[in-house]
């Protein structure tokens, strides 16, 4: 358990240049790769946040890549090695902070 972590992006690819559909976006014209995502990894058995990622869809594509093929939805796997190397970190865009550097 906890070996395979998958993030589900739904029907919108985080690296897409497409405008996000919706009445709220008629004037703004925000693209899918401009949306900011917050990803919190909370592995078992503690289920406490061990790693947090805050970045745009374009930054997700640079860091991880997400296959452009879609079945029902777009998904991205996060390897166990990456999770181990980034445990206790907060990643904001391209900056990486250890938990000690962000404590209040």
N, C-alpha and C positions, 0 to 999 in steps of 0.2 A: 504494500500500500504506500502511496506517496511517491512512487517511482516515476510516474508519468503525469506531468502537469500540462494541461492544455487550456489556453485562453480562447474563448469564443467571441469573435467580433460580430457575429450575426451576419446579415446580408451585405454589409458595407466593408469593403477592403480598406484597411488603414492607410495604404499607400496610394489610393486612387485619387485622381485629379477631378473626379466627378463632384458636382455640387450636391451637398446633403439635401435630400428632398424634405420638404416641410414648409408649411405656411410661415413659420417663424424665420425662414431663411430666404424668402423671396427677395428682400432688399440686400441682405448681408452677403449672400452667395458664398458661404463658407464651404470649402472643399473638404472631402473626407480625410485627406492627408494633413489638414490643418487642425483637426479636432485634437484636443488634449485628452489623453487617457491616463487614468490612475489605476495601476495594477498593484494589488497587495497580495503577496504570497504568504500564506499561513498554513504551513504543512502540519500534518498530524505527527504525533498524538497531541501536541499542545494547542494547535490551531490558533497560535498567536502570530501576528504579522512579523515575519522574519526579514522580508525584503519588500521595499516599496519602489515602484517605478512611476515617474510622472513625466510624460513626454508626448509629443505630437505623433500622429500616424506616420509622418515622414521619418521621424527619428526612430520609431519602432522598426521601420523597414531597413534603415541603416544598421541597426544593432542586431536584429534577429532575422529579418526577411520573413515574409509570409507568402506561401505559394499563391500564385494568381489564379489557380483553378479553384472553382467553387463547386461543392456538391450541393448541400442545403445551406451551408453557411461557411464563412471563413474561420479557420482555426490556426493557432500557432502553438507549437510545443515549446516548452522551456526545459532544456536538458538538465539532468541532475547535477552534472559537473558545473554548469553555469550557476545554478542555485547554490551549490556549496561555496563556490568562489565569491558569491555576492551576498551571502548570508549576513544579516545585520547591517546592510547598507541601504541608503536611500539614493536612488538615481533620479536626477532631475535633468532632463535633456541629455547633455553630454557630460555633466558633472556627477561625480560619485562621492558620496559622503559616508563615512563610517558612523555608526550609531553614537559614538562618543562626541563627534563633532556637531551633532544636531540636538544634543540634549538641552533641555530648557533650564 
